Amino acid sequence: MLTYCSGPMSGRAEADSRKLFADAERQLKKNGHKVVNPWTLDKKYPKLHRWADYLKRDIPILLKCDAIRLLDGWEDSEGAKLEAHIADR
Protein backbone atom coordinates (compact mmCIF):
# COMPACT_ATOMS: atom_id res chain seq x y z
CA MET A 1 0.00 0.00 0.00
CA LEU A 2 1.32 3.41 -0.96
CA THR A 3 0.77 5.84 1.92
CA TYR A 4 1.19 9.62 1.85
CA CYS A 5 2.36 11.35 5.04
CA SER A 6 0.68 14.66 5.74
CA GLY A 7 1.32 17.03 8.60
CA PRO A 8 2.72 20.37 9.69
CA MET A 9 5.79 21.48 7.79
CA SER A 10 5.89 25.27 7.79
CA GLY A 11 5.43 27.30 10.94
CA ARG A 12 7.36 24.72 12.94
CA ALA A 13 11.06 24.11 13.44
CA GLU A 14 12.22 22.30 10.31
CA ALA A 15 14.19 19.72 12.30
CA ASP A 16 11.13 18.87 14.41
CA SER A 17 8.90 18.54 11.36
CA ARG A 18 11.43 16.40 9.50
CA LYS A 19 11.71 14.10 12.53
CA LEU A 20 7.93 13.77 12.80
CA PHE A 21 7.72 12.72 9.14
CA ALA A 22 10.77 10.43 9.32
CA ASP A 23 9.40 8.64 12.39
CA ALA A 24 6.05 8.08 10.66
CA GLU A 25 7.79 6.89 7.50
CA ARG A 26 9.89 4.40 9.48
CA GLN A 27 6.81 3.05 11.31
CA LEU A 28 4.80 2.70 8.11
CA LYS A 29 7.64 0.94 6.29
CA LYS A 30 8.01 -1.45 9.22
CA ASN A 31 4.34 -2.34 8.64
CA GLY A 32 4.91 -3.04 4.95
CA HIS A 33 3.84 0.28 3.42
CA LYS A 34 5.55 2.16 0.64
CA VAL A 35 5.68 5.77 1.79
CA VAL A 36 5.58 9.22 0.24
CA ASN A 37 7.28 11.65 2.61
CA PRO A 38 6.98 15.22 1.26
CA TRP A 39 10.25 16.18 2.96
CA THR A 40 12.10 13.73 0.75
CA LEU A 41 10.48 14.82 -2.53
CA ASP A 42 13.03 17.62 -2.92
CA LYS A 43 15.57 14.89 -3.70
CA LYS A 44 13.53 13.83 -6.77
CA TYR A 45 12.17 17.22 -7.83
CA PRO A 46 13.72 20.68 -7.98
CA LYS A 47 13.51 22.66 -4.74
CA LEU A 48 10.55 25.02 -4.80
CA HIS A 49 10.02 28.33 -3.05
CA ARG A 50 6.31 29.07 -2.90
CA TRP A 51 3.74 27.18 -0.82
CA ALA A 52 1.39 26.94 -3.82
CA ASP A 53 4.13 25.34 -5.91
CA TYR A 54 4.59 22.60 -3.33
CA LEU A 55 0.87 21.89 -3.40
CA LYS A 56 0.88 21.75 -7.20
CA ARG A 57 3.65 19.17 -6.97
CA ASP A 58 2.36 17.17 -4.01
CA ILE A 59 -1.38 16.87 -4.69
CA PRO A 60 -0.98 14.83 -7.91
CA ILE A 61 1.37 12.53 -5.97
CA LEU A 62 -1.18 12.23 -3.15
CA LEU A 63 -3.86 11.23 -5.68
CA LYS A 64 -1.74 8.23 -6.71
CA CYS A 65 -1.59 6.95 -3.12
CA ASP A 66 -3.83 4.34 -1.53
CA ALA A 67 -3.93 5.96 1.91
CA ILE A 68 -2.96 9.04 3.88
CA ARG A 69 -1.31 9.11 7.31
CA LEU A 70 -2.22 12.30 9.14
CA LEU A 71 0.56 13.21 11.56
CA ASP A 72 0.26 14.94 14.92
CA GLY A 73 -0.64 18.58 14.46
CA TRP A 74 -2.10 18.16 10.96
CA GLU A 75 -5.19 20.09 12.06
CA ASP A 76 -3.03 23.22 12.45
CA SER A 77 -1.62 22.99 8.93
CA GLU A 78 -3.51 24.53 6.02
CA GLY A 79 -1.71 22.27 3.56
CA ALA A 80 -2.38 19.11 5.56
CA LYS A 81 -6.06 20.04 5.99
CA LEU A 82 -6.32 20.46 2.22
CA GLU A 83 -4.56 17.11 1.65
CA ALA A 84 -6.87 15.39 4.16
CA HIS A 85 -9.91 16.87 2.41
CA ILE A 86 -8.70 15.69 -1.00
CA ALA A 87 -7.86 12.21 0.32
CA ASP A 88 -11.29 11.96 1.96
CA ARG A 89 -13.04 12.75 -1.31
Secondary structure, DSSP 8 states (H G I E B T S, - for coil): -EEEEE---TTS-HHHHHHHHHHHHHHHHHTT-EEE-GGGGGGTS----SHHHHHHHHHHHHHT-SEEEE-TTGGG-HHHHHHHHHHH-
